[in-house]
Amino acid sequence: TNNLGTRYLRRLVLAGESGGWLVGDGGLALTTKDGGFTWGTPAAPLPEAVRDFDFRAVAVLGNHCWIAGNPGSSIFHSHDGGQTWQTYRTEQSLPIRALTFFDENRGWAVGSLGTILATRDGGRTWRQQHSGGTRAAMLGIFSEPSRVPLEVFAQQSGKESYLGAVEIISRFDEGATSREASLSERTHEALLSVGGSQADTAWRFPLRPAEIVRSSQAILNSWNEANDGKSVELLEEHLVRRIRTWRPDVILTEDLSPRGENPLAHLTNQIVLRATEKAADATAYSDQLTLSGLAAWRVKKVFAVQDGDKQGTVNITPSQWAPRTGRSLAESAEQGHSMLAKDVLPA
C-alpha cells in the first residue's frame, strides 16, 4: 500500500540472490538487481497497451517474467529479464490476481469470479480450467464507499446469487495507518460480506474528504491537478474500460443532484451515463479493443439509487428475510457498513 507518485505498488516478487520485480497501477513495473536497495524501470519499456492495465500479478522464473492484472485480457512476458517483451491474449477479460509458473512452459493464472487459467507454452496460449462466472450481472459505480447501497447487493448477490462487482471512483488516502487496512481494502471486504464478488478503487482521482461537499468544478479542479487537466476524459475512459472488463447486464450508480446537494454524486451520474454509451461503441476508445484485447459491450439497464424517502421504479425493503444467508438484508448490510464506518451509526 505504498505509493509512487499517485500509483499504488501492488505485488513484489524477489528472485535469485538479489533480483526482483515490483508492479502496480497504471502499468507500473520496476526491477531491482541489488535485493531491493534500488529500483528502476526495465531495460526495455513494456508494450504501449500497459497504460490501460493496473498490474496485480507477477511471476519470475530465471530470466523469465510474466505480468498481468486488471483487465485480465493480456499477459506480458519477457524471456530475457526485461530486454524484450511480448503480449499474449488470455481470451477473457476478468482481472487476474496471481500468476505462478512451474517451469518455463507450465503456469497458472487465477483471478476474479473463481477464474483459473493454465498454459503449457510459456503463456502464449491459455485455457480455462475453472470459472465461477465469465462476467458480472451487476456493476456498481459510486463516488465513495459510503455511497454503495450494500442492501441492494445483499439482495441481488447474497439472496439471489447474481454476481456483483463495484468500482469506486474517488481515492481517499488520509487517515490510514500502517496497522489498519486501507479504505479500498475494507470496501472490498464489505462487499464480500454481503455476497458481492469484488470492489476496486480507481487510483487516478484522489480527493480529500472536505472536497466532497464543494462544487462539481472544485472536485474537477482537484482531479485535474493529478491528471494534467484531463480528469474527465481519463475518468470516462477508465469507466468504459471497467464496463468492457466486467460486461454487466445492469449498472447501478448515483442519482442526479441538479441543485448541488451532492456535487460528487451528480458528477458521477453524468460520467457513468456517457461511459455506458461509449462502452457499446466499437469506435470509442478503440485502443481498448485493438491493444488491450477487450470488446465493446452494451449494458441493458442503468439504475440510479434514490436518496432518502423517494420511491423508485424498483424498491427494496431492508427488513426482507433472505433464506440463503439466514438473516435480513439490513443485517447483512450492517456487517459491511461496520467495516467502513469509524463511528457508531443508527441502522
N, C-alpha and C positions, 0 to 999 in steps of 0.2 A: 504493500500500500504506500510505498514511497512514490514520489512523482518526479519527473524530469520535465521541467517546463510545466505544461498543463497535462501531460500524459502520465497515466499510471503504469508502473512496471508490474507485470503480471506473473511471469514464470522465469525461474532461474534453474539452469542445469550446468553443473560442473562436470568436466570430462578430462580424463587423464590426470597428470600431475599438477597442471597449472592452467589448463584451458577451461573455457566455459562460455555459455550463451545466456543472454537476458533479453526477453521480449516483452512487448506491451502494446498499449493503444496506438492507433494511427500508424500501423505498420512499423513500429519501433523495433529494431533489432540491434543489439550491441554484443560485442565479443571481447573476451579477455584472454591474455596469454601469460599472465602472472598471478593466477589464483584469485583474481578479483580486485587487486590493488588499483588497477587502471582499466578503463573500459573505452572502447572505440567502435566505430562503425565497421562492418565487414569490408574486406579488400575491394569487393565489387558491390555496387548498390543492388538491392533486390529489384525485381521487375516493377514496372510503373504501377501495376494494379495494387500493390501492397498498401497504398494510401487509403484504400477503401476497406482495409481489414484491421480489426482490433485483435492482435495476437493474444492467444490464451495458452498455446501448447508449443513445446519444442522438444525434440528428441535428438540426441547426439550419439553417434557410434563411429569412433575413429575420426576420419576426416568428413564423414557424412553428417549433415544437419538437415532436419525436417522441421518446418514451422507452419502452424495453422492457427485458426481462431474463428472469429465471427465476421462475416458469414463463413460457413464451412465448405463452400463450393470449390475452393482451391487449396492445395498444399504446395508449399515452396520448398525446393530441395537443392542442396549443394553437395556435391561429392568431393569437393576439394577445399573444404574449410572456409568457404565463402568467396572463393576466387571467381566462380561462375554459379549461375542459378537457373533452375528450370521450374516451370509452373505445371502442376498436374491437377486435373479435374477429378472431383470425387463423385460427380453426377448427383449431388444432393446439396441442399443449402443450409441445413441446420448447423448451428455453431458447434465447433469441435473444441473440447475442453482438455484433452490429453492425448499424447502420442507416445508410443513405445515401439522399439524395434529389437527383435531377437538376433537378427544378423542383417547384412546389407540388403537382403531381399524381403524377409518376412517381418511384417509390422502390423500394428493395430492403431486405430483412432477411435476414441469414444467421445460422445457429445450429448447434446440436448435430446430430450424425449427418449432416452434409452438407446441412442444410436451407437452401434458398434460396426466399424468398417475394418476390413482386412485387406492387405496387399501381399502379393508374392513376387513382385517385380520391383521392389525398392520404392514403391509409391507411384509408379506410372499409371497403374490402374487400381481401382478399389472396388470391392464388392461388399454388399451389406450382409452382415451376419445376424444382426438383430436390430429391431426398432420398435419402440412403443408408440410410434406415430411418425408420419412424414411431414406434418405441418401442424400449426396451431389452429384451433377452431376460432379462438378469440384472442385478439391482441389489444391490450390496454395501453394507451399512450397518455401520460399525465405529466404535469409540470413539476410535481414534487411528490415524495412518498405519501405524505398525509392526505393527498387528494385521491389516492387509489381506493375505490369502493370495495373493500375486502368482502363485504356481504354478497356482492354480485359474484365474485369469484368463488365464494363458499357455496353458492347455489349452483352456478354453471359448471365449475370444475369439481368441487368437493362432493356435491349432491348428484349432479347429472353426468359427471365424468367427461365433460368436454375439456380438451387440452387448452390451457390458458397461459399466456405469457404477458409480461408488462415491460414497457420501455419508459424510463424516467428521463425527461429532457434535461432538467437542471441538476447541476452538481454542487453539493454543499460540502465544503471541507472543514468548516470551522467547528470547533468543539470536540473533535475526536482526539483520543489519546492512544498511545501505543498499546494500552491494556484493554481497550474495548473495540468491538467490531465497528467497522465503518458504517455509515448510514446506508450505503449501497448494499453492503453485505446483509444488514438487518432487513432491508426491504426485500431482498431475495428470500430470506428465511421466513419473513411474514407471509409472503405469497405461498410458499411451500406449505405453511401451516394450515392454510385454508383449502389446499388441494390444487393450487396452481403449479406450473411447471418451471418457470424461470422468470426472474426480474433482472434487468440490466439497467445501468445508468450511463447516459452519454457523458463523455469526458470533455467535450469541446465548449460546454456552455456553463461556466461557473457563475454562481450567484451568492451573494451574502443574504442571510435571512431578512434583513431590513429592506432589501430591494424588492421583495415580493409585492409589497403594498404600494409601490410607486407606480408611475405611469408606464404604459407599454413602451414608450420611447426611451424611458430611463433604463428599462430592462434590456432593450436592444442595444443601447449605448454600452452597457456593461458587457454584453456578449460580444459586441463589436471590438472592444478593447482586446479581447483574447483571440479574435479571428480576423484581424486586419480589415474590419469594416464589412465583412461578408457573412455575418452570422445568419441572416435569413436564408440566403442561398445554401449555406452549408447545412443548416438545420433541415431544410426541405429535402436536400439530397440525402441526408442521414436517415430521415424517416422513410423516404422511398426505398432505400436500401434495406431497412428493417422490415418493411411490408413485404418486399420481394424475398427476404430471407425466411420469414415465418409463414407467409402465404395464408393469412387468416380469411375466414368467411366474414367475420364481424370485427369491426374496430370499435372500441369503447374509449371515449375521451371526455374532455371537459366541456361544460356548457358555455355558451356565449355570455359575455358580460359587457354589453354595449354601453352601460352607464359608468363603467370604470370601477365597479366594486371590486373586481378581481382582474386586474390587467394581465397578469401572467396566465390565468385560465383562458381569457379571451384570446390572447396571442397564440396559445397552444391550439385552441379550437381552429383558428383560421389556417394555421400552417398545416395541421393534420388534414384538413379537408383538401387543401391543394396537393399535399403529398399523396393522398389516396387517389386522386385523379391521375396524377403523373405516374404512379406505380403501374397503372394499367396501360400506359402509353409507351410502346417499344422505342419511340424516338426520343423520349425524355430520359436523360442520364443514360444514354446508350452504352457508355463505358462499363456500366454495371453488368450489361449483358455480354459485351464482347471481351472485356478484360477480366471481369470478376466471375463470370460463369453463372450469373443469375438470370432469371427470366421475368418478363413482365407479368404482373398479377393484378387481377380485378377483384376488389373486395365487394361483397354482396350488400352489406349494410354498414352504416356508421351510426352509432348511438352516442348521445351526449348525456352525461349524468346530471340530473336536475338537483339543484341545491334546496335545502330547507323543506318546506311542506308542499312544494309544487308537484303536481301529478304529471306523470309521463305517459307515453303510449304503452310502455311496459313498466309495471310496478312490482317491487319485491317487498315482502313482509319479513323483516329480520327475525321475528319470533317463529317463523315457519320451521317445523321439525325436519331434519334431514336424516332419514333412517340409515343411510350409508355411513355417516360419520357418528351417529349416535348422539347428536346434540343439535341445537338450533343454529340457524345461520348466524345469529348475533353472537352466540357463544364461540363459534368457530372464529368469527371476525375479531372478537376481543383478544384472543390469543395472539393474532397477528398485530393488532393495534398496540398491545403491550410491548412488542419488540421495537416499535417506532417512537412511542411517546416517552418523554423523560419525566412527565408529571402524571399524577393520578387524574383521570378524566371520567366523567359520568358516561355510562353506556349510551 
